[in-house]
């Protein structure tokens, strides 16, 4: 990817979020510019640099001659039927693979944006002084990690994650039929998203817990991190996968993901950043008096718990990233309604999170 365009995009994100925080108004025009530029960058990625891009291009070209009733192809390369259907549809419409990448990225981002808008509208019903939703601020927080990594590398999971987030938002808005529909579609794009669905259902058990409960939970997460129990968990996962690989040879390729990775997750800058955000979210519990905040916090803390149980397993992010995604609404609400009164503190918080996420992700996409 073009480094200079990525840096320009980062600058526009920081500029847009700063203007929104200073003015208290949403900069929608700048958001559209940012969205268009980011779509161009991700659509024109270098397949020789960005991981998995060549595979996605190969699958897309393979679907050129396919029809919607080509049932044997709906599990081609192990890809889920929803993603294969989208490949066939775009081919039928004459879209090039560059255009396809743009469509997938825009779909992910706009679906996540729609979900955040719905969730924020529900949240505003419970706070004393409803405030404007900041489109650029949302994108600045979203872009640095989820937008870049899931928009360019793990695109099937990215689509599923955005759809499940939209399902969750509709569930919180008491639109259950829409929630079920979006959840089913999400599963058609990546079956692993069932983990997030189950997490959301389990998280409803903790809504009425006291604030002290959350502080204790966070303390347990810190202990999990410091104890490095994830090293032991990685050994268990490796042993389990060897057995599974023996029973189901097709899954044997996943065994290699755990080799030679002992001890690396403890020093993960990304995991530490999200742990610090978890501390911030729990600290602001007394200030954000809305059970929707607690609903999201439950999912997020379950993600942090999974993080420090699985951070030595290289594929562990496929589990806990789904829940860490809920840092988006939590951080936006903390910035607006969490008692951070000084404008400069809000600015610093957004810019640091956006910048750190960007620095941790861009090295994967640029060589």
SEMILUM-219398 format. One record per residue (C-alpha): z, y, x; residue number from 1. Coordinates in steps of 0.02 Angstrom, whole numbers. Layout:
residues N
+--------+--------+--------+-----+
|     c3 |     c2 |     c1 |   k |
+--------+--------+--------+-----+
|      Z |      Y |      X | NUM |
...
+--------+--------+--------+-----+
***
This chain:
residues 367
+--------+--------+--------+-----+
|     c3 |     c2 |     c1 |   k |
+--------+--------+--------+-----+
|      0 |      0 |      0 |   1 |
|    -31 |    178 |     53 |   2 |
|    130 |    241 |    134 |   3 |
|     89 |    424 |    104 |   4 |
|     56 |    398 |    -82 |   5 |
|    218 |    300 |    -97 |   6 |
|    312 |    442 |    -13 |   7 |
|    227 |    568 |   -129 |   8 |
|    278 |    462 |   -277 |   9 |
|    457 |    455 |   -215 |  10 |
|    458 |    645 |   -193 |  11 |
|    393 |    670 |   -371 |  12 |
|    527 |    553 |   -438 |  13 |
|    665 |    648 |   -348 |  14 |
|    590 |    815 |   -402 |  15 |
|    573 |    762 |   -584 |  16 |
|    749 |    693 |   -596 |  17 |
|    820 |    849 |   -512 |  18 |
|    730 |    964 |   -634 |  19 |
|    795 |    863 |   -781 |  20 |
|    974 |    867 |   -720 |  21 |
|    966 |   1054 |   -684 |  22 |
|    880 |   1102 |   -846 |  23 |
|    948 |    971 |   -965 |  24 |
|    771 |    943 |  -1030 |  25 |
|    651 |    797 |  -1009 |  26 |
|    500 |    830 |   -896 |  27 |
|    376 |    723 |   -993 |  28 |
|    219 |    795 |   -911 |  29 |
|    284 |    755 |   -738 |  30 |
|    334 |    582 |   -801 |  31 |
|    153 |    551 |   -854 |  32 |
|     90 |    608 |   -683 |  33 |
|    215 |    494 |   -595 |  34 |
|    169 |    348 |   -708 |  35 |
|    -17 |    372 |   -677 |  36 |
|      2 |    387 |   -488 |  37 |
|    115 |    235 |   -478 |  38 |
|     -8 |    132 |   -581 |  39 |
|   -148 |    179 |   -461 |  40 |
|    -44 |    133 |   -309 |  41 |
|      7 |    -37 |   -377 |  42 |
|   -166 |    -77 |   -445 |  43 |
|   -251 |    -43 |   -277 |  44 |
|   -124 |   -142 |   -174 |  45 |
|   -182 |   -231 |    -17 |  46 |
|   -181 |   -417 |    -61 |  47 |
|   -163 |   -460 |    124 |  48 |
|      1 |   -365 |    133 |  49 |
|     88 |   -376 |    -36 |  50 |
|    164 |   -550 |    -62 |  51 |
|     87 |   -662 |   -197 |  52 |
|    -55 |   -539 |   -232 |  53 |
|   -188 |   -662 |   -173 |  54 |
|   -119 |   -796 |   -289 |  55 |
|   -126 |   -679 |   -439 |  56 |
|   -304 |   -628 |   -395 |  57 |
|   -356 |   -811 |   -377 |  58 |
|   -282 |   -855 |   -547 |  59 |
|   -364 |   -704 |   -627 |  60 |
|   -536 |   -752 |   -560 |  61 |
|   -506 |   -932 |   -613 |  62 |
|   -488 |   -870 |   -792 |  63 |
|   -658 |   -784 |   -793 |  64 |
|   -743 |   -931 |   -876 |  65 |
|   -594 |   -986 |   -979 |  66 |
|   -582 |   -972 |  -1168 |  67 |
|   -429 |   -946 |  -1275 |  68 |
|   -439 |  -1129 |  -1326 |  69 |
|   -441 |  -1191 |  -1145 |  70 |
|   -274 |  -1275 |  -1174 |  71 |
|   -273 |  -1367 |  -1008 |  72 |
|   -266 |  -1201 |   -915 |  73 |
|   -113 |  -1132 |  -1003 |  74 |
|     -2 |  -1203 |   -867 |  75 |
|   -124 |  -1168 |   -725 |  76 |
|    -35 |  -1145 |   -559 |  77 |
|    128 |  -1170 |   -653 |  78 |
|    107 |  -1002 |   -741 |  79 |
|    172 |   -983 |   -918 |  80 |
|     51 |   -976 |  -1067 |  81 |
|     87 |   -794 |  -1109 |  82 |
|     33 |   -737 |   -936 |  83 |
|   -121 |   -850 |   -938 |  84 |
|   -169 |   -782 |  -1110 |  85 |
|   -158 |   -604 |  -1042 |  86 |
|   -271 |   -654 |   -896 |  87 |
|   -400 |   -727 |  -1014 |  88 |
|   -390 |   -577 |  -1131 |  89 |
|   -419 |   -450 |   -991 |  90 |
|   -564 |   -553 |   -923 |  91 |
|   -644 |   -555 |  -1096 |  92 |
|   -626 |   -365 |  -1103 |  93 |
|   -718 |   -351 |   -936 |  94 |
|   -567 |   -286 |   -840 |  95 |
|   -569 |   -310 |   -651 |  96 |
|   -417 |   -381 |   -563 |  97 |
|   -375 |   -203 |   -506 |  98 |
|   -372 |   -147 |   -687 |  99 |
|   -272 |   -302 |   -732 | 100 |
|   -138 |   -257 |   -604 | 101 |
|   -131 |    -81 |   -677 | 102 |
|   -114 |   -148 |   -855 | 103 |
|     26 |   -267 |   -806 | 104 |
|    121 |   -130 |   -713 | 105 |
|    101 |     -4 |   -854 | 106 |
|    153 |   -134 |   -982 | 107 |
|    312 |   -175 |   -884 | 108 |
|    360 |      7 |   -860 | 109 |
|    320 |     69 |  -1035 | 110 |
|    408 |    -79 |  -1118 | 111 |
|    563 |    -48 |  -1012 | 112 |
|    551 |    139 |  -1053 | 113 |
|    537 |    101 |  -1240 | 114 |
|    687 |    -14 |  -1229 | 115 |
|    788 |    120 |  -1140 | 116 |
|    739 |    250 |  -1272 | 117 |
|    798 |    136 |  -1413 | 118 |
|    959 |     92 |  -1323 | 119 |
|    993 |    274 |  -1282 | 120 |
|    966 |    322 |  -1464 | 121 |
|   1097 |    193 |  -1517 | 122 |
|   1215 |    255 |  -1382 | 123 |
|   1197 |    435 |  -1440 | 124 |
|   1267 |    387 |  -1610 | 125 |
|   1434 |    349 |  -1527 | 126 |
|   1458 |    494 |  -1407 | 127 |
|   1528 |    664 |  -1450 | 128 |
|   1385 |    768 |  -1382 | 129 |
|   1216 |    678 |  -1384 | 130 |
|   1103 |    734 |  -1242 | 131 |
|    917 |    727 |  -1202 | 132 |
|    848 |    569 |  -1126 | 133 |
|    778 |    604 |   -952 | 134 |
|    612 |    514 |   -929 | 135 |
|    593 |    558 |   -744 | 136 |
|    776 |    516 |   -708 | 137 |
|    751 |    346 |   -787 | 138 |
|    594 |    317 |   -685 | 139 |
|    676 |    374 |   -522 | 140 |
|    812 |    243 |   -545 | 141 |
|    690 |    110 |   -608 | 142 |
|    550 |    137 |   -482 | 143 |
|    644 |    110 |   -319 | 144 |
|    677 |    -74 |   -345 | 145 |
|    625 |   -147 |   -512 | 146 |
|    467 |    -42 |   -527 | 147 |
|    409 |    -78 |   -351 | 148 |
|    462 |   -259 |   -327 | 149 |
|    430 |   -323 |   -502 | 150 |
|    278 |   -212 |   -527 | 151 |
|    192 |   -274 |   -369 | 152 |
|    263 |   -444 |   -320 | 153 |
|    354 |   -539 |   -457 | 154 |
|    245 |   -475 |   -599 | 155 |
|    268 |   -618 |   -723 | 156 |
|    457 |   -602 |   -713 | 157 |
|    437 |   -414 |   -725 | 158 |
|    346 |   -430 |   -891 | 159 |
|    474 |   -553 |   -958 | 160 |
|    619 |   -445 |   -900 | 161 |
|    553 |   -288 |   -984 | 162 |
|    519 |   -382 |  -1146 | 163 |
|    693 |   -459 |  -1148 | 164 |
|    769 |   -288 |  -1116 | 165 |
|    669 |   -221 |  -1264 | 166 |
|    733 |   -368 |  -1366 | 167 |
|    911 |   -325 |  -1315 | 168 |
|    885 |   -142 |  -1363 | 169 |
|    822 |   -192 |  -1536 | 170 |
|    969 |   -312 |  -1555 | 171 |
|   1089 |   -168 |  -1519 | 172 |
|    992 |    -63 |  -1645 | 173 |
|   1019 |   -203 |  -1772 | 174 |
|    834 |   -242 |  -1783 | 175 |
|    859 |   -428 |  -1766 | 176 |
|    686 |   -485 |  -1820 | 177 |
|    604 |   -377 |  -1686 | 178 |
|    733 |   -434 |  -1559 | 179 |
|    694 |   -618 |  -1591 | 180 |
|    507 |   -584 |  -1583 | 181 |
|    516 |   -493 |  -1416 | 182 |
|    633 |   -625 |  -1343 | 183 |
|    511 |   -764 |  -1389 | 184 |
|    365 |   -669 |  -1311 | 185 |
|    469 |   -639 |  -1154 | 186 |
|    498 |   -826 |  -1133 | 187 |
|    309 |   -854 |  -1144 | 188 |
|    289 |   -747 |   -987 | 189 |
|    427 |   -826 |   -884 | 190 |
|    542 |   -965 |   -943 | 191 |
|    680 |   -913 |   -821 | 192 |
|    715 |   -764 |   -934 | 193 |
|    810 |   -887 |  -1046 | 194 |
|    952 |   -860 |   -920 | 195 |
|    962 |   -677 |   -971 | 196 |
|    953 |   -722 |  -1154 | 197 |
|   1101 |   -840 |  -1135 | 198 |
|   1195 |   -709 |  -1033 | 199 |
|   1172 |   -581 |  -1171 | 200 |
|   1238 |   -703 |  -1301 | 201 |
|   1389 |   -747 |  -1193 | 202 |
|   1423 |   -563 |  -1153 | 203 |
|   1462 |   -527 |  -1336 | 204 |
|   1624 |   -626 |  -1312 | 205 |
|   1699 |   -488 |  -1203 | 206 |
|   1664 |   -331 |  -1304 | 207 |
|   1844 |   -305 |  -1362 | 208 |
|   1925 |   -332 |  -1192 | 209 |
|   2036 |   -198 |  -1118 | 210 |
|   1985 |    -85 |   -975 | 211 |
|   2109 |   -176 |   -863 | 212 |
|   2011 |   -336 |   -896 | 213 |
|   1857 |   -256 |   -817 | 214 |
|   1955 |   -195 |   -667 | 215 |
|   2021 |   -371 |   -639 | 216 |
|   1846 |   -441 |   -659 | 217 |
|   1780 |   -320 |   -528 | 218 |
|   1921 |   -370 |   -410 | 219 |
|   1870 |   -553 |   -429 | 220 |
|   1690 |   -506 |   -385 | 221 |
|   1750 |   -419 |   -226 | 222 |
|   1852 |   -573 |   -181 | 223 |
|   1698 |   -683 |   -208 | 224 |
|   1602 |   -570 |    -89 | 225 |
|   1735 |   -566 |     47 | 226 |
|   1773 |   -752 |     35 | 227 |
|   1588 |   -793 |     61 | 228 |
|   1599 |   -933 |    -64 | 229 |
|   1411 |   -916 |    -83 | 230 |
|   1387 |  -1012 |     81 | 231 |
|   1473 |  -1162 |      0 | 232 |
|   1371 |  -1135 |   -158 | 233 |
|   1210 |  -1134 |    -58 | 234 |
|   1254 |  -1304 |     15 | 235 |
|   1284 |  -1372 |   -160 | 236 |
|   1118 |  -1299 |   -221 | 237 |
|   1026 |  -1375 |    -72 | 238 |
|   1101 |  -1547 |   -103 | 239 |
|   1063 |  -1536 |   -289 | 240 |
|    883 |  -1482 |   -259 | 241 |
|    855 |  -1627 |   -139 | 242 |
|    907 |  -1746 |   -277 | 243 |
|    797 |  -1656 |   -403 | 244 |
|    652 |  -1654 |   -279 | 245 |
|    670 |  -1842 |   -257 | 246 |
|    668 |  -1870 |   -446 | 247 |
|    533 |  -1739 |   -480 | 248 |
|    423 |  -1725 |   -323 | 249 |
|    332 |  -1572 |   -391 | 250 |
|    494 |  -1472 |   -372 | 251 |
|    520 |  -1526 |   -193 | 252 |
|    435 |  -1368 |   -127 | 253 |
|    585 |  -1264 |   -183 | 254 |
|    701 |  -1353 |    -61 | 255 |
|    631 |  -1251 |     82 | 256 |
|    693 |  -1090 |      4 | 257 |
|    870 |  -1130 |     57 | 258 |
|    838 |  -1182 |    236 | 259 |
|    896 |  -1068 |    377 | 260 |
|    971 |   -938 |    262 | 261 |
|   1156 |   -971 |    285 | 262 |
|   1255 |   -811 |    303 | 263 |
|   1117 |   -684 |    270 | 264 |
|   1168 |   -631 |     94 | 265 |
|   1338 |   -564 |    146 | 266 |
|   1255 |   -417 |    234 | 267 |
|   1130 |   -378 |     96 | 268 |
|   1116 |   -189 |     78 | 269 |
|   1044 |   -210 |    -96 | 270 |
|   1191 |   -315 |   -156 | 271 |
|   1315 |   -193 |    -81 | 272 |
|   1230 |    -47 |   -169 | 273 |
|   1243 |   -133 |   -337 | 274 |
|   1424 |   -179 |   -302 | 275 |
|   1462 |      6 |   -273 | 276 |
|   1374 |     47 |   -436 | 277 |
|   1482 |    -85 |   -521 | 278 |
|   1637 |      5 |   -455 | 279 |
|   1570 |    169 |   -525 | 280 |
|   1532 |     92 |   -695 | 281 |
|   1707 |     17 |   -712 | 282 |
|   1788 |    181 |   -654 | 283 |
|   1696 |    274 |   -794 | 284 |
|   1751 |    155 |   -932 | 285 |
|   1885 |    276 |   -991 | 286 |
|   1760 |    419 |  -1002 | 287 |
|   1613 |    337 |  -1090 | 288 |
|   1692 |    293 |  -1256 | 289 |
|   1555 |    183 |  -1327 | 290 |
|   1558 |     -5 |  -1350 | 291 |
|   1371 |    -10 |  -1312 | 292 |
|   1419 |     40 |  -1137 | 293 |
|   1537 |   -108 |  -1130 | 294 |
|   1400 |   -222 |  -1196 | 295 |
|   1287 |   -175 |  -1051 | 296 |
|   1432 |   -180 |   -928 | 297 |
|   1469 |   -360 |   -979 | 298 |
|   1292 |   -413 |   -935 | 299 |
|   1295 |   -313 |   -774 | 300 |
|   1460 |   -385 |   -713 | 301 |
|   1400 |   -560 |   -752 | 302 |
|   1252 |   -518 |   -642 | 303 |
|   1366 |   -459 |   -501 | 304 |
|   1468 |   -619 |   -517 | 305 |
|   1309 |   -722 |   -502 | 306 |
|   1254 |   -613 |   -356 | 307 |
|   1404 |   -656 |   -250 | 308 |
|   1396 |   -839 |   -297 | 309 |
|   1210 |   -854 |   -256 | 310 |
|   1174 |   -720 |   -125 | 311 |
|   1150 |   -848 |     14 | 312 |
|   1014 |   -934 |    -87 | 313 |
|    848 |   -847 |    -57 | 314 |
|    788 |   -877 |   -235 | 315 |
|    954 |   -823 |   -311 | 316 |
|    886 |   -651 |   -353 | 317 |
|    783 |   -733 |   -491 | 318 |
|    948 |   -761 |   -582 | 319 |
|   1054 |   -608 |   -548 | 320 |
|    917 |   -475 |   -546 | 321 |
|    891 |   -505 |   -731 | 322 |
|   1068 |   -445 |   -765 | 323 |
|   1074 |   -312 |   -628 | 324 |
|    931 |   -229 |   -724 | 325 |
|   1065 |   -164 |   -842 | 326 |
|   1117 |    -41 |   -707 | 327 |
|    980 |     70 |   -780 | 328 |
|   1064 |    117 |   -945 | 329 |
|   1237 |    113 |   -867 | 330 |
|   1193 |    237 |   -730 | 331 |
|   1100 |    352 |   -849 | 332 |
|   1250 |    357 |   -966 | 333 |
|   1374 |    383 |   -825 | 334 |
|   1272 |    531 |   -763 | 335 |
|   1265 |    609 |   -936 | 336 |
|   1424 |    556 |  -1025 | 337 |
|   1536 |    482 |   -891 | 338 |
|   1633 |    635 |   -842 | 339 |
|   1532 |    682 |   -687 | 340 |
|   1542 |    866 |   -728 | 341 |
|   1478 |    943 |   -568 | 342 |
|   1289 |    955 |   -570 | 343 |
|   1278 |    932 |   -382 | 344 |
|   1369 |    764 |   -396 | 345 |
|   1245 |    703 |   -527 | 346 |
|   1101 |    757 |   -417 | 347 |
|   1172 |    670 |   -264 | 348 |
|   1206 |    510 |   -361 | 349 |
|   1028 |    494 |   -429 | 350 |
|    943 |    542 |   -267 | 351 |
|   1047 |    422 |   -161 | 352 |
|   1020 |    274 |   -279 | 353 |
|    833 |    309 |   -293 | 354 |
|    812 |    334 |   -106 | 355 |
|    913 |    181 |    -54 | 356 |
|    822 |     67 |   -175 | 357 |
|    655 |    134 |   -112 | 358 |
|    702 |    107 |     71 | 359 |
|    756 |    -71 |     35 | 360 |
|    595 |   -114 |    -58 | 361 |
|    451 |    -23 |     24 | 362 |
|    459 |   -130 |    182 | 363 |
|    409 |   -280 |     76 | 364 |
|    252 |   -191 |     17 | 365 |
|    200 |    -97 |    173 | 366 |
|    160 |   -165 |    346 | 367 |
+--------+--------+--------+-----+
***
